[in-house]
Amino acid sequence: MSEIKFKPANELTYREAITELENILRNMQSDDVDIDRLSILTRRATELIAECRSRLVATDEELRSILQGLEN
């Protein structure tokens, strides 16, 4: 089986990461999912989810800080 090459998750834009997650989900839900690739896709999806979550938390913290500055 040939190895799948992915761009590092931290080099993707948020939109690219979400799009890749959507594609992985569609692939995993299809009737012709390649069982040999399932663990690879699951690992990649987990990596993408962690990266997106990290960015959302960072953005939330930044927005809270900005809004708090407006209250002062």
Backbone bond lengths (Angstrom), bond angles and torsions (degrees), N, CA, C in turn:
res aa  C-N    CA-C-N  psi(-1)  N-CA   C-N-CA  omega(-1)  CA-C   N-CA-C  phi
1 M - - - 1.454 - - 1.524 108.15 -
2 S 1.306 116.91 131.35 1.458 120.44 179.32 1.518 109.77 -74.79
3 E 1.328 115.27 147.12 1.450 121.10 -178.67 1.517 109.92 -78.04
4 I 1.317 115.48 140.70 1.455 121.97 178.41 1.515 108.10 -89.51
5 K 1.316 116.80 131.18 1.465 121.69 178.72 1.525 108.94 -103.51
6 F 1.315 115.51 128.26 1.456 121.31 177.57 1.514 109.36 -119.11
7 K 1.313 115.77 145.99 1.463 121.30 171.34 1.528 106.35 -70.52
8 P 1.326 118.95 138.61 1.470 119.71 178.68 1.526 111.03 -53.51
9 A 1.331 116.03 137.13 1.462 121.54 -175.91 1.523 111.83 -57.41
10 N 1.333 117.29 -36.18 1.465 119.51 -177.86 1.523 112.96 -74.03
11 E 1.327 117.62 -6.77 1.464 121.47 176.18 1.531 112.20 -97.50
12 L 1.324 116.79 -4.68 1.459 121.26 178.65 1.517 109.78 -88.86
13 T 1.327 116.21 151.79 1.454 118.68 169.21 1.527 106.66 -74.04
14 Y 1.319 115.56 164.04 1.466 119.80 177.86 1.530 109.75 -57.94
15 R 1.326 116.48 -45.00 1.472 120.96 -179.66 1.524 111.16 -61.42
16 E 1.331 117.81 -41.78 1.470 120.81 178.30 1.524 110.74 -62.51
17 A 1.322 116.65 -41.44 1.465 120.54 -179.95 1.526 110.89 -64.28
18 I 1.325 116.68 -43.50 1.465 120.55 178.72 1.529 110.73 -64.15
19 T 1.313 116.92 -42.48 1.470 121.24 178.78 1.521 110.37 -61.69
20 E 1.332 116.65 -42.94 1.467 119.75 178.26 1.520 110.55 -64.35
21 L 1.328 117.64 -40.27 1.469 120.63 176.81 1.530 111.06 -61.08
22 E 1.317 116.76 -42.72 1.465 120.70 178.54 1.518 110.79 -61.97
23 N 1.332 117.09 -40.82 1.463 121.45 178.78 1.525 111.07 -65.91
24 I 1.331 116.37 -41.29 1.467 120.22 178.11 1.526 109.66 -62.44
25 L 1.327 116.72 -44.47 1.465 120.62 179.79 1.524 111.13 -60.38
26 R 1.325 116.86 -45.95 1.471 120.13 177.84 1.522 110.68 -59.51
27 N 1.327 116.30 -42.70 1.467 120.73 179.86 1.522 110.49 -62.88
28 M 1.331 116.72 -43.53 1.463 120.81 -178.05 1.526 112.05 -68.84
29 Q 1.319 117.71 -27.49 1.458 121.91 -179.09 1.523 113.05 -86.94
30 S 1.313 117.11 -10.77 1.462 119.68 -176.62 1.529 110.66 -74.42
31 D 1.313 114.38 155.78 1.467 120.20 179.51 1.520 112.41 -69.64
32 D 1.316 116.80 -21.01 1.465 120.01 -176.72 1.526 112.73 -106.47
33 V 1.352 116.25 30.18 1.464 119.68 179.37 1.527 109.57 -61.10
34 D 1.304 115.62 134.88 1.467 122.13 178.72 1.525 108.04 -80.27
35 I 1.313 116.47 107.79 1.461 121.58 -175.56 1.528 111.44 -60.02
36 D 1.316 117.50 -27.96 1.461 120.84 178.75 1.527 111.51 -70.56
37 R 1.310 117.49 -22.25 1.475 121.73 -179.62 1.525 112.15 -97.67
38 L 1.320 117.73 -8.20 1.455 121.74 -174.43 1.524 112.89 -57.91
39 S 1.326 118.07 -44.83 1.470 119.77 -179.68 1.527 110.89 -68.43
40 I 1.320 117.41 -34.97 1.463 121.29 177.92 1.525 109.81 -64.80
41 L 1.331 116.31 -45.02 1.463 120.65 179.79 1.525 111.50 -66.85
42 T 1.325 116.96 -38.04 1.460 120.65 178.23 1.520 110.68 -64.40
43 R 1.317 116.63 -43.41 1.467 121.58 178.17 1.531 110.33 -62.01
44 R 1.318 116.78 -44.00 1.466 121.02 179.73 1.530 110.78 -64.91
45 A 1.326 117.07 -43.11 1.461 120.50 178.82 1.527 110.38 -60.25
46 T 1.319 117.31 -41.25 1.463 121.53 178.62 1.523 110.74 -62.59
47 E 1.322 116.45 -41.25 1.471 121.79 177.99 1.533 110.90 -63.01
48 L 1.315 116.23 -44.17 1.464 121.02 -179.89 1.529 111.60 -66.72
49 I 1.319 116.74 -40.86 1.466 120.81 178.73 1.520 110.14 -62.55
50 A 1.326 116.98 -43.96 1.472 120.61 179.40 1.527 110.88 -61.68
51 E 1.314 117.13 -42.01 1.463 121.03 179.57 1.528 110.88 -65.53
52 C 1.319 117.36 -44.37 1.470 120.80 179.51 1.519 110.48 -64.61
53 R 1.319 117.28 -43.10 1.464 120.68 178.64 1.523 110.62 -60.42
54 S 1.311 116.72 -43.17 1.462 121.52 179.24 1.527 110.94 -60.12
55 R 1.314 116.31 -43.42 1.463 120.26 179.58 1.522 112.01 -67.32
56 L 1.330 116.64 -38.20 1.458 119.86 178.57 1.523 110.96 -65.22
57 V 1.325 117.18 -42.52 1.462 120.91 178.33 1.525 110.20 -63.19
58 A 1.326 117.04 -44.57 1.470 120.62 179.82 1.525 110.86 -62.50
59 T 1.318 116.64 -41.76 1.466 120.76 179.46 1.529 110.49 -66.39
60 D 1.324 117.13 -41.71 1.458 121.34 177.86 1.526 110.40 -59.92
61 E 1.315 116.71 -45.70 1.467 120.65 179.18 1.529 111.54 -62.87
62 E 1.316 116.20 -41.46 1.468 120.35 179.19 1.533 111.02 -64.24
63 L 1.322 116.24 -43.93 1.468 119.80 179.50 1.524 111.49 -64.57
64 R 1.321 116.82 -40.62 1.467 120.36 177.78 1.530 110.45 -61.43
65 S 1.322 115.93 -40.69 1.458 120.93 179.28 1.528 110.75 -64.62
66 I 1.317 116.28 -44.17 1.466 121.13 178.46 1.522 110.52 -61.82
67 L 1.316 116.47 -46.66 1.466 120.68 -178.49 1.526 111.08 -66.79
68 Q 1.303 116.88 -36.69 1.461 120.34 177.06 1.527 110.26 -63.63
69 G 1.317 117.15 -37.06 1.452 121.70 176.77 1.513 112.35 -63.18
70 L 1.324 116.92 -30.39 1.459 120.62 177.92 1.525 112.04 -72.86
71 E 1.326 116.34 -26.93 1.465 120.34 -178.68 1.524 111.30 -76.39
72 N 1.309 117.61 -22.61 1.476 120.95 -177.55 1.504 112.06 -83.22
